[in-house]
């Protein structure tokens, strides 16, 4: 599946970009890759008196210019200008949180025209340049995290701007998300990583896709499906996956990037070939999603899970930094820091040890908010993933990511 190969290339690029080692819609064929230049002239830290909410607003203004084409396509300059359903979902969420309806509608329009091509209400994962230099879908499989994030953004848009069309599309997505990506595991519904995972003998799971805060909202928007049951299965898997050794000698409480599950027994397994149980560029998002459930719904299991998952907090407090990737038993795999990891870790810290959250923000997030040639950005002006996850991390820290469906 191209998604797996694409993810491997993405991780390689992020690793090489890491910080110093620790001690209106056009047709697909009409989509050009816009050149993004990265000047090597002076880069300076934005003055520290800026508030987090100002950082969010300013970086979004630059992000719209740097990463979103006029027709609504979100591009990744470090991945050959490719577009993913994930990237479209991030743009939609940020736009609705910031009350930017013009950008929201442009992004949604491009997404519907170019990624909603599967014959159902879900979205193709990957779109980009083909071998013949035309632009089209490269992988029609769906990624369940992107589809659920798009559905949530649409529900928020309906509440914020009142258009019924948003809610109708959200419900269509939710119906097909349940039909094509949720499987019964030991008589319990479970969200898999996508339609491709749902048909596997041992379905592949990505714990960083679990969004219990969203399932509570989906339960109200789509009462035809038992979304609250996904809250239960998500926490069940999170505690088990972080506490079991999987394919390593022991576990240190880190959520894995990937795992698999036995349909009959519910036993967690190591994932299939080319996927891993490391904590890294997927797994860090688990902390952010679970912290949001704590912030919005005061879920006690969220607090308990994040408190128990203390490995990175201890490393950070002892060493002053964390590595980009760790094996499931806590051995560094990529020694360098990666800025995105702190976008998730801030969620862990602010729930488990809130007194330390301002320190983590001041040391690892605020200094990465930079300005260059009139633009503001996080860490690296071409790093799409970093722009999004430091934005989400700071938004969570500043409590600027409200539940618009409340």
C-alpha positions in Angstrom: 0.0 0.0 0.0 1.4 3.4 -0.9 0.4 4.9 2.4 3.0 2.8 4.2 5.8 3.7 1.8 4.8 7.4 2.0 4.9 7.3 5.7 8.4 5.8 5.7 9.6 8.5 3.4 8.0 11.1 5.6 9.7 9.8 8.7 13.1 9.9 6.9 12.6 13.5 5.9 11.6 14.5 9.5 14.6 12.7 10.9 17.0 14.6 8.6 15.3 17.9 9.6 15.6 17.2 13.3 17.4 19.4 15.7 20.9 18.8 17.1 21.7 15.5 18.8 21.0 15.2 22.5 23.7 15.1 25.1 -12.2 27.1 -5.7 -11.5 23.9 -7.2 -9.6 23.2 -10.4 -9.5 19.7 -11.8 -6.7 17.4 -10.8 -4.9 17.6 -14.0 -4.7 21.4 -13.6 -2.8 21.3 -10.3 0.7 22.6 -10.6 3.2 22.3 -7.8 3.9 25.7 -6.4 7.5 26.5 -5.8 8.3 27.3 -2.2 11.5 29.1 -1.5 13.3 29.1 1.8 15.5 32.1 2.1 18.8 31.7 4.0 18.7 35.2 5.3 18.3 36.1 8.9 15.8 34.2 11.0 14.9 35.7 14.3 12.8 34.6 17.3 9.5 36.5 17.6 9.6 38.7 20.7 8.7 36.7 23.8 5.9 39.1 24.8 3.6 37.6 22.2 0.8 35.6 23.7 0.1 32.1 22.5 -3.2 33.1 20.9 -1.3 35.8 18.9 1.2 33.1 17.8 -1.7 30.9 16.6 -3.2 33.7 14.6 0.0 35.0 13.0 1.3 31.5 12.1 -2.1 30.7 10.5 -1.9 33.8 8.4 1.5 32.7 7.1 0.4 29.1 6.8 -2.4 30.0 4.4 0.1 31.6 2.1 2.9 29.1 2.4 1.0 25.8 2.4 -2.6 26.3 1.0 -3.1 27.1 -2.7 -5.8 29.5 -3.7 -8.0 26.6 -4.7 -7.8 25.0 -1.2 -5.1 22.3 -1.7 -2.8 21.9 1.3 0.7 21.0 0.1 3.7 19.5 1.8 6.9 21.0 0.3 9.1 18.4 1.9 7.1 15.5 0.2 7.2 16.6 -3.4 4.2 18.9 -2.9 2.0 16.0 -2.2 -1.4 16.4 -0.5 -2.9 14.1 2.0 -6.4 13.8 3.5 -4.6 14.4 6.8 -3.3 17.8 5.6 -6.8 18.8 4.4 -8.2 17.9 7.8 -5.7 19.9 9.7 -6.5 23.0 7.5 -10.2 22.6 8.1 -9.8 22.3 11.8 -7.6 25.3 12.1 -9.8 27.4 9.9 -13.0 26.6 11.8 -11.3 27.2 15.2 -10.1 30.6 13.9 -13.5 31.5 12.3 -11.9 31.6 8.8 -14.9 30.5 6.7 -13.4 31.6 3.4 -10.4 29.3 3.8 -12.6 26.5 5.3 -14.8 26.5 2.2 -11.9 26.6 -0.2 -10.2 23.7 1.5 -13.4 21.7 1.7 -14.2 22.3 -1.9 -10.9 21.0 -3.1 -11.1 18.1 -0.8 -14.5 17.1 -2.0 -13.6 17.4 -5.7 -10.2 15.7 -5.6 -10.2 13.2 -2.7 -13.8 12.2 -2.4 -13.4 9.8 -5.4 -13.8 6.4 -3.7 -17.5 5.9 -4.4 -18.3 6.5 -0.7 -18.2 9.5 1.6 -14.6 8.9 2.7 -11.4 10.5 1.3 -8.4 9.1 -0.6 -5.4 9.4 1.5 -2.7 10.6 -1.0 -2.8 12.9 -4.0 0.2 14.1 -6.0 2.3 13.9 -9.1 2.2 10.7 -11.1 5.0 9.3 -13.3 3.6 11.0 -16.4 3.7 14.4 -14.6 -0.1 14.6 -14.2 -1.6 15.2 -10.8 -4.1 12.7 -9.3 -5.0 10.4 -6.5 -2.0 8.1 -5.7 -3.6 6.0 -3.0 -7.3 5.7 -2.8 -7.4 4.0 0.6 -8.7 6.1 3.5 -6.9 7.1 6.7 -9.5 7.0 9.5 -7.9 9.8 11.5 -8.2 12.3 8.6 -11.8 11.3 7.9 -12.9 11.6 11.6 -11.1 15.0 11.8 -12.9 16.2 8.7 -16.2 15.1 10.1 -15.5 16.9 13.4 -14.5 20.1 11.5 -17.8 19.9 9.5 -19.8 19.5 12.7 -18.0 22.5 14.2 -18.6 24.5 11.0 -22.3 23.7 11.2 -22.4 25.0 14.7 -20.3 28.1 14.0 -21.8 29.2 10.6 -25.2 27.5 10.6 -25.1 25.8 7.1 -27.0 22.5 7.1 -24.9 21.2 4.3 -21.9 20.9 6.6 -23.8 18.6 9.0 -25.2 16.5 6.2 -21.7 15.8 4.9 -20.4 15.0 8.4 -23.2 12.5 8.9 -22.4 10.8 5.6 -18.7 10.6 6.5 -19.6 9.1 9.9 -21.8 6.5 8.4 -19.2 5.3 6.0 -16.4 5.6 8.5 -18.3 3.2 10.8 -19.2 0.9 7.9 -15.7 0.7 6.4 -13.2 1.2 9.2 -14.8 -0.1 12.4 -14.6 -3.8 13.1 -15.9 -6.0 15.9 -13.1 -7.3 18.1 -14.2 -9.7 20.8 -17.7 -8.3 20.5 -16.5 -4.7 20.9 -16.4 -2.1 18.1 -12.9 -0.9 17.3 -11.6 1.8 15.0 -8.9 0.5 12.6 -6.4 2.5 10.7 -8.4 2.6 7.5 -10.5 0.6 5.1 -7.4 -1.4 4.2 -6.8 -2.3 7.8 -10.4 -3.4 8.5 -10.1 -6.3 6.0 -6.9 -7.7 7.5 -6.9 -11.0 9.4 -5.4 -9.0 12.4 -6.5 -5.4 11.8 -3.9 -2.7 12.1 -4.5 -0.1 14.7 -2.9 3.3 15.1 -3.5 4.5 18.7 -2.8 8.1 17.7 -6.0 8.0 15.6 -8.2 7.4 18.6 -10.2 10.5 19.4 -12.6 9.8 22.3 -13.5 13.5 22.5 -14.8 13.4 18.9 -16.7 10.1 19.5 -18.8 11.8 22.2 -19.7 14.6 19.7 -20.3 12.0 16.9 -22.8 10.2 19.2 -25.0 13.3 19.2 -24.6 14.1 15.5 -25.0 10.4 14.3 -27.2 8.5 16.8 -27.5 5.6 14.4 -24.1 4.3 15.4 -22.8 3.5 19.0 -20.0 5.9 19.0 -19.7 5.9 22.8 -18.5 2.3 22.4 -15.5 3.5 20.6 -14.6 5.7 23.6 -14.5 2.4 25.6 -12.4 0.5 23.1 -10.0 3.4 22.6 -9.1 3.6 26.2 -9.0 -0.2 26.5 -6.4 -0.4 23.7 -4.4 2.6 24.9 -3.8 1.2 28.4 -3.0 -2.2 27.0 -0.8 -1.1 24.1 1.2 1.2 26.4 1.5 -1.3 29.2 2.2 -4.5 27.2 5.6 -5.4 25.8 4.3 -6.1 22.3 7.4 -7.1 20.3 10.0 -5.8 22.8 11.3 -7.2 26.1 9.4 -4.8 28.3 7.1 -1.7 28.1 7.8 1.7 29.6 4.3 3.2 29.1 4.8 4.7 25.7 2.0 4.4 23.1 3.2 2.7 20.0 3.0 4.1 16.5 1.2 1.0 15.3 -0.1 -2.4 16.6 -2.5 -5.1 15.4 -5.3 -6.9 17.2 -6.7 -10.4 17.2 -10.4 -10.1 16.2 -11.5 -13.1 18.2 -9.6 -12.6 21.5 -8.7 -8.9 21.5 -5.0 -9.7 22.1 -2.7 -7.0 20.9 0.0 -8.0 18.5 3.0 -6.4 16.7 2.0 -4.8 13.5 2.6 -6.1 10.0 5.8 -5.7 8.0 7.1 -2.2 7.5 5.3 -0.8 10.5 6.7 -0.6 14.0 5.8 -0.3 17.7 8.1 2.6 18.3 7.0 5.9 19.9 7.6 8.5 17.2 6.1 10.7 14.6 2.7 9.0 14.8 2.4 8.1 18.5 3.2 11.6 19.9 -0.3 12.7 18.7 -1.9 10.2 21.2 -1.0 12.5 24.1 -2.6 15.5 22.3 -5.9 13.7 21.6 -6.2 12.2 25.0 -5.4 15.6 26.6 -8.2 17.1 24.6 -10.6 14.6 26.0 -9.5 15.6 29.5 -9.8 19.3 28.7 -13.2 19.1 27.1 -14.9 16.3 29.0 -12.9 15.9 32.2 -12.5 12.2 31.4 -10.8 10.5 34.4 -9.2 7.8 32.2 -7.5 10.5 30.2 -5.9 11.9 33.3 -5.0 8.4 34.6 -3.5 7.4 31.2 -1.4 10.5 30.8 -0.2 10.4 34.4 0.9 6.8 34.0 2.7 7.5 30.7 5.5 9.4 32.4 8.6 8.1 30.5 9.1 11.2 28.4 8.3 13.6 31.2 11.1 12.0 33.2 13.5 12.1 30.3 12.8 15.7 29.6 13.1 16.8 33.3 16.4 14.9 33.6 18.0 15.6 30.2 16.3 18.8 29.1 15.2 17.3 25.9 13.7 14.1 24.4 14.7 12.1 21.4 12.5 12.0 18.3 11.9 8.2 18.4 12.1 5.6 21.1 11.6 1.8 20.9 8.6 0.5 22.8 11.0 -0.4 25.7 12.4 3.1 25.9 15.6 2.9 23.9 16.3 5.9 21.7 16.1 5.0 18.0 16.5 8.5 16.6 18.7 10.5 19.0 17.9 14.0 17.7 15.1 16.1 19.0 12.2 16.7 16.7 10.0 19.7 17.4 6.8 18.0 16.6 7.1 15.6 19.6 6.7 18.6 21.9 3.4 19.4 20.3 2.1 16.2 21.8 4.1 16.1 25.0 2.6 19.4 26.1 -0.7 17.7 26.4 0.8 15.0 28.6 2.5 17.5 30.8 -0.4 19.9 31.2 -2.8 17.1 32.3 -0.4 15.0 34.4 1.9 17.7 35.9 0.2 21.1 35.1 2.8 23.0 37.1 5.4 22.1 34.5 3.4 23.0 31.4 4.5 26.7 31.3 8.1 25.5 31.6 7.8 23.1 28.6 6.0 25.8 26.6 8.7 28.4 27.4 11.6 26.0 26.7 10.4 23.9 23.7 7.5 25.6 22.0 7.7 29.4 22.3 11.4 29.6 21.1 10.5 27.8 18.0 8.0 30.5 16.9 10.1 32.4 14.3 9.8 35.2 11.8 11.6 35.6 8.5 11.0 37.9 5.6 7.7 39.0 6.9 6.5 35.4 7.6 6.0 33.6 10.9 6.3 29.9 11.3 7.3 27.1 13.7 10.9 25.8 13.6 11.2 25.2 9.8 9.2 27.3 7.3 8.9 24.3 4.9 7.9 21.6 7.5 4.2 21.2 7.0 3.9 18.6 9.8 5.8 20.8 12.3 3.6 23.8 11.5 0.5 21.9 12.3 1.5 20.0 15.4 3.2 22.9 17.1 0.1 25.0 16.3 -2.1 22.3 17.8 0.1 21.9 20.8 0.2 25.6 21.6 -3.5 25.9 21.0 -4.2 23.1 23.5 -1.8 24.7 26.0 -3.5 28.1 25.6 -7.0 26.5 25.8 -7.8 28.1 22.4 -9.2 24.9 20.9 -12.7 25.0 22.2 -15.4 22.4 21.7 -17.5 24.3 19.2 -20.2 21.7 19.4 -20.9 22.3 23.1 
